[in-house]
């Protein structure tokens, strides 16, 4: 068979088609990899060169100063530990509960299969909303606990339907019948027949749930109060947001100072916009106005 495949005649169009595919895939790979390599190079380069936009591909003047400053914050390592714990716990519970829900809904002899499937599909279109969910979590006493990050999203309807369809299409009905004749109940069927044949879909569910838990920060923002329980994503969000809030505070203080001096903030903004648009012609009148105000008081600028 392999020898026959080697002797298949390839036309010129086939070779051109393969060359275009290879070139397109290489271009796509470069587009995907370049931002990752650039960010990694910036993290190991001299900060001054990064600010000056001199980093193009590889690191320049390699240094670990940035990593030393980042890991100087104790919350970084605590966030790593919390995120690993939340991801492992949440993924295990998600996959287990999703499997236990998808298996009975995949069986045609399950009496409540249709209404439960319809109710589950209904939750994909409509939800209670953020505030009712917060009130439920609060009344259950889950605020500031790990369960507030795991239990509200314990089952994803979309992932459950994916696993349910896999069970229906990939596992023959004859295996269920043969195992039932041997005296196996549903728990033995799930453990001994279904799960050994469902390794691909279980791996997919682990990937989906694991990535979702690793990137999640909004539930932690809503339900966690203790900073030592923050996941890594929320810690990074706080670190990146702090300089922005400090700049906003300084901007508000300058605006209050300008307002106290008798100059309106919108006038200052308009003047700055004009100077940015065309600085030389418009800066001369403003200089003359200041000179006249300082020199002549109420006389202003002489004609």
Phi, psi and omega in degrees: 000317180294321179295323178294322178293326181291329184268009177291129181286128179255125180283171178295324178295324177296318180293321177295318179298316178295321180295319179294319179298315180297317180296318180294318179292322176296320177296317178297320177297319178295320179296325181282320186280329186299314178299324179293316179294323180295315179296318178296320178294320178296326181291336180257002183262169177297128182303326180295320178291328177292317179295325179279003177059041178263355179273124179247315182219297183263157180298148176238131184051067185304139180206158179248021183297318181298317180292324178296320180289325180290311183282358172293336177280122183293335181292340180295308180293323176297321177295322176299312181298316180296318181295318177298318180294314179297321182292315180294311181296312182296320181294317179298313180293319180299311182294320181295311183290321178298319178295316181292337176273323183287327183296307180295328179288345177273349181270128181286343179270007177277122189294317185269020185298313185292309181296322179293322177297319179293318178296321178294319177294329178297324180290342176286336182262327184226141178222165181289337181103171185289315184293312176301322178296320177296319180294322177296314179298321180293315181291335176279355179075030183262000181297137178064033174230164180293333183290338176291341178266344186253312188290320182301329179243043186295325180231129172265118180303322181297312179295325178297319179292326176298313179293322178299314179295326177295315179300321183288324188262337188256344181248117182296147178294331181298330177293320176298316182294319180295318179292324178294322177297325179283359176096014180280135175269186185295325179293320177290325177298315181294319184281321189259340184245309188285306186297319177298334180264003186241025179301320180298315183288329176294320177297321178296318179295321177299319179295312182299308183291321181296315179295321180297317179291322182293323183271354185286137174219340188290319178297321176296323178296327181278319195253344183259137178246327181279124182294334179289350177260359184295138170285171185298319183298320179289324176298314179295322178298318178296319181294319180286332183278336184298311178299325179295319178292324178295319177295322178295322178295318177295323178296319178294322178295321177295322179295319177295322178294318178294322178293324179291335180276003175093007180250130182286146183294324181290330175292320179295316179297318179296320179296319180294319178298319180294319179294324178292325182287316183208085192290319189293308183293330186268344179281335179295312177300321180294325177293320177295321178297319179293321180296317179294324180293320182286324187275312189253359179064245183282348183288334178073207182270131180289144180287000000 
